Amino acid sequence: MSEHTHDHGHDHDHPHPNQPDIDSEPMGYYQLMGSALGELLIEKGVITADELRAAIENVDSRSPEGGAKVVAKAWTDPEYKARLLENGTAAVDELGIDMPATHLVVVENTDKVHNVIVCTLCSCYPRMLLGLPPDWYKAHAYRSRVVREPRAVLKEFGTELADDVEIRVHDSTADMRYLVLPRRPDGTEGMSEEELVELVSRDCMIGVTLPRSS
């Protein structure tokens, strides 16, 4: 597991200042390998072009609501939370979310630790839980800066943490994805699981923002 622990800074929020939407760079290694693998499987008759397109459309149809439901379930069910932190892939499967051939690691934010996700090589991302990655997540500026100066990047997103909070940056890989389990906002003790889902945004499950308060 690749993990960077930093205590530096940088900023981001919506809109994200000085953050290019899309890199003007050629495809990364894993993107090229994925494209080549798809072409090879079609050529060998393992799958058809229609089947590959249907699989891509299925992934593209996903939204952050799936991840939000996982977070809300963990906030309200301590036993589920324990299973989620122990084996994220198996735990999200309980809610009908399949993570094919991918190991999901769930990292929990606490009052002393804040987690952030990145993919420094390309844009590996838990799409089955969060849908398509935002353009800023794929941008070179985010991928390089959040490792070197995470505190400043978080500030740009409007997230300012106390100096004694440790920031851990987790680097996704081709076969490993991360999901941040944010802290449950204060004052939400009486809210239902369905109401809590509305407080959980895509960005707080990446770790660049915090959940909305009730």
C-alpha positions in Angstrom: 0.0 0.0 0.0 1.4 3.3 -1.1 0.9 6.0 1.5 2.4 9.4 2.0 2.2 11.2 5.3 2.7 14.9 5.0 2.1 18.0 7.1 2.4 20.7 4.5 -0.3 22.6 2.6 -2.2 23.6 -0.5 -5.6 24.6 -1.5 -8.7 23.7 -3.6 -12.6 24.1 -3.6 -15.3 24.6 -6.1 -14.4 26.3 -8.4 -10.8 25.3 -7.9 -8.4 28.2 -8.6 -5.6 27.7 -11.0 -6.5 24.1 -11.5 -6.6 22.9 -15.1 -9.6 20.8 -16.1 -7.8 18.2 -18.1 -4.1 17.5 -18.7 -2.8 18.1 -22.1 -0.6 15.0 -21.7 -0.7 11.6 -23.5 -2.4 8.7 -21.8 -0.6 7.2 -18.8 0.8 3.7 -18.6 -2.3 2.2 -17.0 -4.7 3.9 -19.5 -2.7 2.6 -22.4 -2.6 -0.9 -20.9 -6.4 -0.8 -20.3 -7.1 0.3 -23.9 -4.7 -2.4 -25.3 -6.3 -5.1 -23.1 -9.8 -4.2 -24.3 -8.7 -4.4 -27.9 -6.9 -7.8 -27.3 -9.9 -9.3 -25.5 -12.1 -8.3 -28.5 -9.6 -9.6 -31.0 -9.3 -13.0 -29.2 -13.1 -13.3 -29.0 -13.2 -13.3 -25.2 -15.7 -10.5 -25.2 -17.5 -8.5 -27.9 -17.3 -4.8 -28.5 -20.9 -4.5 -27.4 -20.2 -6.3 -24.1 -17.2 -4.0 -23.5 -19.3 -0.9 -24.3 -22.1 -2.1 -22.0 -19.5 -2.6 -19.2 -18.1 0.9 -19.7 -21.6 2.4 -19.8 -22.4 0.6 -16.5 -19.3 2.2 -14.8 -20.2 5.6 -16.4 -23.7 5.4 -15.0 -22.4 5.2 -11.4 -22.7 8.2 -9.1 -21.4 9.3 -5.7 -24.7 8.2 -4.1 -23.4 4.6 -3.8 -20.4 5.8 -1.7 -22.6 8.1 0.3 -24.9 5.1 1.2 -21.8 3.2 2.4 -20.7 6.1 4.6 -24.1 6.6 6.1 -24.4 2.9 6.8 -21.0 3.0 8.6 -22.1 6.0 10.6 -25.2 4.3 11.9 -24.1 0.7 12.2 -20.9 0.1 14.2 -20.7 -3.6 13.2 -20.9 -2.7 9.5 -18.3 0.0 10.0 -15.9 -2.6 11.5 -16.4 -4.9 8.5 -15.9 -1.9 6.1 -12.6 -1.0 7.7 -11.4 -4.6 7.8 -12.4 -5.5 4.2 -13.9 -2.7 2.1 -14.5 -4.8 -1.0 -16.6 -7.4 0.9 -18.4 -4.7 2.9 -19.6 -2.7 -0.1 -20.7 -5.9 -1.8 -23.2 -6.3 1.1 -24.9 -3.2 -0.3 -24.9 -4.5 -3.8 -21.8 -2.6 -5.0 -19.4 -4.8 -6.9 -15.7 -4.0 -7.0 -14.5 -6.4 -9.7 -10.8 -7.4 -9.4 -10.2 -4.4 -7.2 -9.1 -4.3 -3.5 -11.0 -1.4 -1.7 -9.3 0.1 1.3 -11.4 2.3 3.5 -9.5 4.9 5.6 -11.2 6.6 8.5 -10.9 10.3 9.4 -10.6 11.0 13.1 -10.1 14.1 15.2 -6.3 13.5 14.8 -6.0 12.0 11.3 -7.3 13.3 8.0 -7.0 11.1 4.9 -6.8 12.2 1.2 -6.8 10.1 -1.9 -4.8 10.6 -5.1 -3.4 8.6 -8.0 0.0 10.0 -8.8 0.5 8.0 -12.0 -2.9 8.5 -13.7 -6.4 8.6 -12.4 -7.2 5.3 -10.6 -10.4 6.0 -8.6 -13.2 4.0 -7.0 -15.7 4.6 -9.9 -18.1 1.9 -8.8 -18.6 4.0 -5.6 -18.1 7.6 -6.7 -18.9 7.6 -10.5 -16.6 9.3 -12.9 -13.6 11.2 -11.4 -13.7 15.0 -11.5 -11.3 16.7 -14.0 -9.3 18.2 -11.2 -8.5 14.7 -9.7 -6.9 13.8 -13.1 -5.0 17.0 -13.4 -1.2 16.9 -13.0 -1.4 19.9 -10.6 -3.5 18.0 -8.1 -1.6 14.7 -8.5 1.7 16.3 -7.8 0.8 19.0 -5.3 -1.4 17.0 -2.9 1.6 14.7 -2.2 4.0 17.6 -1.6 1.8 20.1 0.1 -1.6 18.6 1.1 -2.4 21.2 3.7 -2.3 23.9 1.1 -4.3 21.9 -1.4 -7.0 21.2 1.2 -7.1 24.9 2.0 -7.9 25.7 -1.7 -10.9 23.4 -1.3 -11.9 25.4 1.7 -10.7 22.7 4.2 -8.5 24.1 6.9 -7.4 21.6 9.6 -5.8 22.2 13.0 -2.0 22.0 13.1 -2.1 18.9 15.2 -4.2 17.0 12.7 -2.0 14.5 10.7 -2.7 14.4 7.0 -2.2 11.1 5.3 -2.1 11.0 1.5 -3.0 7.6 0.0 -1.8 6.7 -3.5 -4.2 4.5 -5.5 -2.9 1.8 -7.9 -4.3 -0.2 -10.7 -5.7 -2.9 -8.4 -6.2 -0.9 -5.2 -8.7 1.8 -4.6 -9.3 4.0 -1.5 -12.4 5.5 0.0 -12.3 8.0 2.8 -14.8 7.4 5.6 -15.3 11.0 6.9 -16.1 12.0 10.4 -19.8 12.1 11.1 -20.8 15.8 11.6 -21.8 16.9 15.1 -25.5 17.3 15.8 -26.6 14.6 13.4 -27.3 11.9 16.1 -31.1 12.0 15.5 -30.9 11.8 11.7 -31.9 8.7 9.7 -29.5 6.8 7.4 -31.4 8.3 4.4 -31.0 11.8 5.8 -27.3 11.3 6.4 -26.7 10.3 2.8 -27.6 13.8 1.8 -24.7 15.2 3.9 -22.0 13.1 2.1 -20.4 14.6 -1.0 -18.1 13.0 -3.5 -15.3 15.3 -2.4 -15.4 14.4 1.2 -15.1 10.7 0.2 -11.9 11.7 -1.7 -10.9 13.6 1.4 -10.5 17.2 0.1 -13.6 18.5 1.9 -15.7 17.7 5.0 -19.3 16.5 5.1 -22.0 19.1 5.1 -23.4 19.8 8.6 -27.1 19.1 9.3 
